[in-house]
Amino acid sequence: MGLLDTFQNSAMLHAAAVHAPVALSMLGVLLVLLSAVLGEKSTGIRWLTVAMYLGLVVAAFIAVKTGEQAREELPNEPGVIQEPVWNLVHDHENMAGKVWLFALATAVLTAFTGADSPNVRVGAGTLAVAAALGTAAWVALTAHYGGTLVYVHGLGTPALEYRQRLMAQGEELETEARAAPSPADPARGNMVTTISPVVPEPQDAGTVPQVLEREASYINEVVPILEEHCYGCHGRASGLNLQTIETM
């Protein structure tokens, strides 16, 4: 699959877009610490940090929009995606929709670390560091639940398409409940569904399978087999004539 295919696949485009907020939020912690420590001496770093968090606002907006597009293309047929998984999708979207608030607050607080008043600089620097750490933690948790949707539940992957195709063909699928708390309700578990058809367990090697007994017609069922495989060698002129029951 080439680079152009990424832009044509909403799930892959969203997967590519979410890396920017993660990287910016992690790098931002280091820059905010430098701005807070250096104070009024870190003019260049301070404005670079502000610009980076404003970039995080834009990156978060793009990630949300590509995520909404990917969600709209998920199959809605009953049973393909379990209800707890849909709940996790909505929780993930709600968390992603608040990233820009964290980023904007961090940018504003960082800008005030260059204030003339020492008290304002110290207070803004302390709050900016806390906001940067909170932003990074929020983005990391949002990304974690997004990864759970992809790598555990298979959303946006060929595995989900295969499951959808099996269900359309009437295949029975194995379903097991696995405890995976969501951000909105830690006590709520998620339903994990495998995509493999149910296969009956093999019998033990030492057991004899049950034989289904029924009456057979000698003329209609036995004679045709003898004619095809036996009468050529074991006819009337042979030492073993199988053409009649008496001669057998």
C-alpha positions, 0 to 999 in steps of 0.5 A: 500500500503506497503513500497515496492510499493512506490519504484514501483510507480514513482509518489509516489517515487518522492513525497518521494524524494522531501521532502529531498531538502525541509528539507535540505534547511530550516535547512540550513538557521539556520546553515548558520546563525550560521556559519556567526555569529561565523565566524572562531570559528564555524569550525565544524558547518561550515563544517557541513553546507557545507556538508549539502548543498552538500547533497542538491545538491545530493537530488535535483538531485534525485528529478529531476530524479524521477520527470522526470520518473513520468512525462514520465508515465503521460497520453498523450491522448488529453484532459486528461491533459490540455495544461496549466497544461503541461506548469506548469509541464515544469516550475516546472521541470525548477525550480527544475533543478536549485536548485543544483546551489543555493545549491552549491553557498551557500556551497562555500560561507559558506566555505569562512566564515572561511577565515583568512581575516576579510573582506572576512569572513564578506562578505562571511557570508553576501552572504552566508546568502542571498544565503541560504535564496534564496535557501530556497525560491526557493525550497519552490516555486518549491515545491508549484508548485509541490503540485499544480500539485498534489493536484489541477490538480491530477497528479500522483493520482488515480483521473487522472487515473479515468479521463483517464478511463472516457474519454476512455469510451467517457464520457463528462467531465466538464471543468472550467478555474481557474486562477492559475499563473505559475512561468514562466508567472504569467498572464497565467491561468491554466485549471482545469478539474473535473473528474465527468461526466456531470449530467443534472440539475433536474427539479423543483418539481412543473413542469410537464415533457413534454409528448411525444405523439404518436399513439398506436396500440390497438391490438399490445400494449393494448390487450397484457397488458389486457391479462396479467393483467386483463382478469383473473378476468374481462372476459366474466363471470365477471361483468366487461368484458374488452375483447372487447371495447363494453363491457368496 
